[in-house]
Amino acid sequence: MERLEKDTAARESILLTTKQSYDETAKLLLEAQEKNRELMHKVEDLDRKIVLLEDSVKRLEESTTDKDSLLAIERHENCETKKELAGSQKKIEELLTEVQGAHVNIAELEESIRRSVSSPYRDVSSFYSDFGAVTLFLLQLHNPTMCSNSYV
């Protein structure tokens, strides 16, 4: 009987140890399952964030493409504006040259008039020469493409 009691005590001890082991394993399993659920939620959240980031990247790429197109247009317009500016500067220089020539003509005509006024009894040929110079000057004012010193 003692032997049976020892066997029973040993079996109860083994049963208790097995039950404790089972309880610990069950507890570990529940903890592992909870950890898996948390990780699955994190993965799902990360998947949503990845989709959002992919959408953002796509929008940025489209925006970059649009801005590149606008930049190309603006560069072309800038180039055209520079060409127009160079043409305008050239035209201004030409007009300044014409104005300087007109100033020279005016000075020469003023001198001619001063000479005419100071000696009114000059010969007729000098009168016609002065008259021709004044006429030529007036024509040049009306048509600036004529040569500036053609009466001299």
C-alpha positions as CSV (number, residue, x, y, z in Angstrom):
1,M,0.0,0.0,0.0
2,E,2.8,2.3,0.8
3,R,4.1,1.6,-2.7
4,L,0.7,2.6,-4.1
5,E,0.8,5.8,-2.1
6,K,4.3,6.5,-3.3
7,D,3.2,5.9,-6.9
8,T,0.1,8.1,-6.4
9,A,2.2,10.8,-4.8
10,A,4.7,10.5,-7.6
11,R,1.9,10.6,-10.2
12,E,0.2,13.6,-8.4
13,S,3.6,15.3,-8.4
14,I,4.1,14.6,-12.1
15,L,0.5,15.7,-12.8
16,L,1.0,18.9,-10.9
17,T,4.3,19.6,-12.7
18,T,2.7,18.8,-16.0
19,K,-0.3,21.1,-15.1
20,Q,2.1,23.9,-14.1
21,S,4.0,23.4,-17.3
22,Y,0.8,23.3,-19.3
23,D,-0.4,26.5,-17.6
24,E,2.9,28.3,-18.3
25,T,2.8,27.1,-21.9
26,A,-0.8,28.3,-22.3
27,K,0.2,31.6,-20.7
28,L,3.1,31.9,-23.1
29,L,0.9,31.0,-26.0
30,L,-1.6,33.7,-25.1
31,E,1.2,36.3,-24.7
32,A,2.6,35.2,-28.1
33,Q,-0.9,35.4,-29.7
34,E,-1.3,38.9,-28.3
35,K,2.1,39.9,-29.5
36,N,1.2,38.6,-33.0
37,R,-2.0,40.6,-33.0
38,E,-0.1,43.8,-32.1
39,L,2.5,43.1,-34.8
40,M,-0.3,42.4,-37.3
41,H,-1.9,45.8,-36.4
42,K,1.5,47.5,-36.8
43,V,2.0,45.8,-40.2
44,E,-1.5,47.0,-41.3
45,D,-0.7,50.5,-40.1
46,L,2.6,50.4,-42.0
47,D,0.9,49.1,-45.1
48,R,-1.5,52.1,-45.0
49,K,1.4,54.5,-44.5
50,I,3.2,52.9,-47.4
51,V,0.2,53.5,-49.6
52,L,0.0,57.1,-48.5
53,L,3.7,57.6,-49.1
54,E,3.4,56.0,-52.6
55,D,0.6,58.5,-53.4
56,S,2.7,61.4,-52.1
57,V,5.6,60.3,-54.2
58,K,3.4,60.0,-57.3
59,R,1.9,63.5,-56.7
60,L,5.5,64.9,-56.2
61,E,6.6,63.3,-59.4
62,E,3.7,64.8,-61.3
63,S,4.3,68.2,-59.7
64,T,8.0,68.0,-60.6
65,T,7.1,67.1,-64.2
66,D,4.7,70.1,-64.4
67,K,7.3,72.4,-62.9
68,D,10.0,71.1,-65.3
69,S,7.6,71.9,-68.2
70,L,6.9,75.4,-66.8
71,L,10.7,76.0,-66.3
72,A,11.4,75.0,-69.9
73,I,8.7,77.4,-71.1
74,E,10.1,80.2,-68.9
75,R,13.6,79.6,-70.1
76,H,12.4,79.8,-73.7
77,E,10.6,83.0,-73.0
78,N,13.7,84.4,-71.2
79,C,15.8,83.6,-74.3
80,E,13.3,85.3,-76.5
81,T,13.2,88.3,-74.2
82,K,17.0,88.6,-74.3
83,K,16.9,88.5,-78.1
84,E,14.3,91.3,-78.1
85,L,16.3,93.3,-75.6
86,A,19.5,93.0,-77.7
87,G,17.5,94.1,-80.8
88,S,16.1,97.0,-78.8
89,Q,19.5,98.1,-77.5
90,K,20.8,98.0,-81.1
91,K,17.9,100.1,-82.3
92,I,18.6,102.6,-79.4
93,E,22.2,102.8,-80.4
94,E,21.2,103.5,-84.0
95,L,18.7,106.1,-83.0
96,L,21.3,107.7,-80.7
97,T,23.8,107.8,-83.6
98,E,21.1,109.5,-85.8
99,V,20.3,112.0,-83.0
100,Q,24.0,112.8,-82.7
101,G,24.2,113.3,-86.4
102,A,21.1,115.6,-86.2
103,H,22.8,117.6,-83.5
104,V,25.9,118.0,-85.7
105,N,23.6,119.2,-88.6
106,I,21.8,121.6,-86.3
107,A,25.2,123.0,-85.1
108,E,26.4,123.4,-88.7
109,L,23.1,125.0,-89.7
110,E,23.2,127.4,-86.8
111,E,26.7,128.4,-87.7
112,S,25.6,128.8,-91.3
113,I,22.7,131.0,-90.2
114,R,25.0,133.0,-88.0
115,R,27.3,133.6,-90.9
116,S,24.4,134.5,-93.1
117,V,23.1,137.0,-90.5
118,S,26.5,138.5,-90.0
119,S,27.1,139.1,-93.7
120,P,23.8,139.7,-95.5
121,Y,25.4,140.9,-98.7
122,R,27.2,137.7,-99.6
123,D,27.1,136.4,-103.0
124,V,24.0,134.5,-104.3
125,S,25.9,131.2,-104.6
126,S,26.5,131.1,-100.8
127,F,22.8,131.9,-100.3
128,Y,21.8,128.9,-102.4
129,S,24.3,126.7,-100.7
130,D,22.9,127.7,-97.3
131,F,19.3,127.3,-98.6
132,G,20.2,123.8,-99.9
133,A,21.7,122.9,-96.5
134,V,18.6,124.0,-94.6
135,T,16.4,122.1,-97.1
136,L,18.5,119.0,-96.8
137,F,18.3,119.2,-93.0
138,L,14.6,119.5,-93.1
139,L,14.4,116.5,-95.4
140,Q,16.6,114.6,-93.1
141,L,14.3,115.4,-90.2
142,H,11.4,114.1,-92.2
143,N,13.4,111.0,-93.5
144,P,16.2,110.1,-91.1
145,T,17.7,107.4,-93.4
146,M,19.3,110.0,-95.6
147,C,23.0,110.6,-95.2
148,S,23.7,113.1,-92.5
149,N,26.4,115.2,-94.2
150,S,25.5,115.0,-97.8
151,Y,25.2,118.8,-98.3
152,V,28.8,119.5,-97.4
